[in-house]
Each structure stands twice: as C-alpha cells, then as structure tokens.
Amino acid sequence: MIRRLGYLLKFFSNKFMTQITNFFLNGQKYFTNKSINLIDLVNYFKYDDSLLVLEYNNLICNKKKWKQIQIKNQDKIEIVTIVGGG
C-alpha cells in the first residue's frame, strides 16, 4: 500500500500516474496508490497514537481530525513519539 521512493519507477500510463499520491513522512518520500487518511497512516506504521504528536503541513494536527484528513500529493507529515526516561 505505501512504499518508499528509493528506486526507479517504471513508466505508467498517464491515467495510472494520476492515481499515485506522493507524500513526505519524517523527511522520507513515500507514495501510495490508495486513498488514505492520517489515522490509516499512523496505523500502517504501527505507531501508538496515544504517545505521539502529528504535524501535518507544518501545523500540529488535533487527533480528532486525523480520520477526516485525506493525504494529498506533496503533503508533509511529521510524527514525533513521546518516550519516557530518566
């Protein structure tokens, strides 16, 4: 579903290319050919959603809105996890 762009993409028809969404997660470029929202992304990468802060296009995003926000082409998402320690 989600893949990292680290290799050469093969040539696809224009119709297929319009279905690919490129986005950045923590500075890494990814792409998907499925429509996903922020909660889908958090779940896909197995983050504990109770222990993180999510920044969407340079704004801290309220957890209540994660399900409503669909990831669009060139979106920038930063996920910071909270770690305890001493």
Contact map, one row per residue, 1 for C-alpha under 8 A:
11100000000000000000000000000001110000000000000000000000000000000000000000000000000000
11110000000000000000000000000111100000000000000000000000000000000000000000000000000000
11111000000000000000000000000111000000000000000000000000000000000000000000000000000000
01111100000000000000000000011110000000000000000000000000000000000000000000000000000000
00111111000000000000000000001110000000000000000000000000000000000000000000000000000000
00011111000000000000000000000000000000000000000000000000000000000000000000000000000000
00001111100000000000000000000000000000000000000000000000000000000000000000000000000000
00001111110000000000000000000000000000000000000000000000000000000000000000000000000000
00000011111000000000000000000000000000000000000000000000000000000000000000000000000000
00000001111100000000000000000000000000000000000000000000000000000000000000000000000000
00000000111110000000000000000000000000000000000000000000000000000000000000000000000000
00000000011111011000000000000000000000000000000000000000000000000000000000000000000000
00000000001111111000000000000000000000000000000000000000000000000000000000000000000000
00000000000111111100000000000000000000000000000000000000000000000000000000000000000000
00000000000011111110000000000000000000000000000000000000000000000000000000000000000000
00000000000111111111000000000000000000000000000000000000000000000000000000000000000000
00000000000111111111000000000000000000000000000000000000000000000000000000000000000000
00000000000001111111100000000000000000000000000000000000000000000000000000000000000000
00000000000000111111100000000000110000000000000000000000000000000000000000000000000000
00000000000000011111110000000011110000000000000000000000000000000000000000000000000000
00000000000000000111111000000011110000000000000000000000000000000000001111000000000000
00000000000000000001111100001111000000000000000000000000000000000000000111100000000000
00000000000000000000111110001110000000000000000000000000000000000000001111111000000000
00000000000000000000011111111100000000000000000000000000000000000000000001111000000000
00000000000000000000001111111100000000000000000000000000000000000000000000011110000000
00000000000000000000000111110000000000000000000000000000000000000000000000011110000000
00000000000000000000000111111000000000000000000000000000000000000000000000010100000000
00010000000000000000000111111100000000000000000000000000000000000000000000000000000000
00011000000000000000011110111110000000000000000000000000000000000000000000000000000000
01111000000000000000011110011111000000000000000000000000000000000000000000000000000000
01111000000000000001111000001111100000000000000000000000000000000000000000000000000000
11100000000000000001110000000111111000000000000000000000000000000000000000000000000000
11000000000000000011100000000011111000000000000000000000000000000000000000000000000000
10000000000000000011100000000001111100000000000000000000000000000000000000000000000000
00000000000000000000000000000001111110000000000000000000000000000000011000000000000000
00000000000000000000000000000000011111011000000000000000000000000000011000000000000000
00000000000000000000000000000000001111111000000000000000000000000111111000000000000000
00000000000000000000000000000000000111111100000000000000000000000111111000000000000000
00000000000000000000000000000000000011111110000000000000000000000110000000000000000000
00000000000000000000000000000000000111111111000000000000000000000010000000000000000000
00000000000000000000000000000000000111111111100000000000000000000000000000000000000000
00000000000000000000000000000000000001111111111110000000000000000000000000000000000000
00000000000000000000000000000000000000111111111000000000000000000000000000000000000000
00000000000000000000000000000000000000011111111000000000000000000000000000000000000000
00000000000000000000000000000000000000001111111000000000000000000000000000000000000000
00000000000000000000000000000000000000000111111100000000000000000000000000000000000000
00000000000000000000000000000000000000000111111110010000000000000000000000000000000000
00000000000000000000000000000000000000000100011111110000000000000000000000000000000000
00000000000000000000000000000000000000000100001111110000000000000000000000000000000000
00000000000000000000000000000000000000000000000111110000000000000000000000000000000000
00000000000000000000000000000000000000000000000111111000000000000000000000000000111000
00000000000000000000000000000000000000000000001111111100000000000000000000000011110000
00000000000000000000000000000000000000000000000000111110000110000000000000000011110000
00000000000000000000000000000000000000000000000000011111000111000000000000001111000000
00000000000000000000000000000000000000000000000000001111111110000000000000001110000000
00000000000000000000000000000000000000000000000000000111111110000000000000111100000000
00000000000000000000000000000000000000000000000000000011111000000000000000111000000000
00000000000000000000000000000000000000000000000000000011111100000000000000011000000000
00000000000000000000000000000000000000000000000000000011111110000000000000000000000000
00000000000000000000000000000000000000000000000000001111011111000000000000000000000000
00000000000000000000000000000000000000000000000000001111001111101100000000000000000000
00000000000000000000000000000000000000000000000000000100000111111100000000000000000000
00000000000000000000000000000000000000000000000000000000000011111100000000000000000000
00000000000000000000000000000000000000000000000000000000000001111110000000000000000000
00000000000000000000000000000000000000000000000000000000000011111111100000000000000000
00000000000000000000000000000000000011100000000000000000000011111111100000000000000000
00000000000000000000000000000000000011110000000000000000000000011111110000000000000000
00000000000000000000000000000000000011000000000000000000000000001111110000000000000000
00000000000000000000000000000000000011000000000000000000000000001111111000000000000000
00000000000000000000000000000000001111000000000000000000000000000011111100000000000000
00000000000000000000101000000000001111000000000000000000000000000000111110100000000000
00000000000000000000111000000000000000000000000000000000000000000000011111100000000000
00000000000000000000111000000000000000000000000000000000000000000000001111100000000000
00000000000000000000111100000000000000000000000000000000000000000000000111110000000000
00000000000000000000011100000000000000000000000000000001100000000000001111111000000000
00000000000000000000001111100000000000000000000000000001110000000000000001111100000000
00000000000000000000001111000000000000000000000000000111110000000000000000111110000000
00000000000000000000000011100000000000000000000000000111000000000000000000011111000000
00000000000000000000000011000000000000000000000000011110000000000000000000001111100000
00000000000000000000000000000000000000000000000000011100000000000000000000000111110000
00000000000000000000000000000000000000000000000000111000000000000000000000000011111000
00000000000000000000000000000000000000000000000000111000000000000000000000000001111100
00000000000000000000000000000000000000000000000000100000000000000000000000000000111110
00000000000000000000000000000000000000000000000000000000000000000000000000000000011111
00000000000000000000000000000000000000000000000000000000000000000000000000000000001111
00000000000000000000000000000000000000000000000000000000000000000000000000000000000111
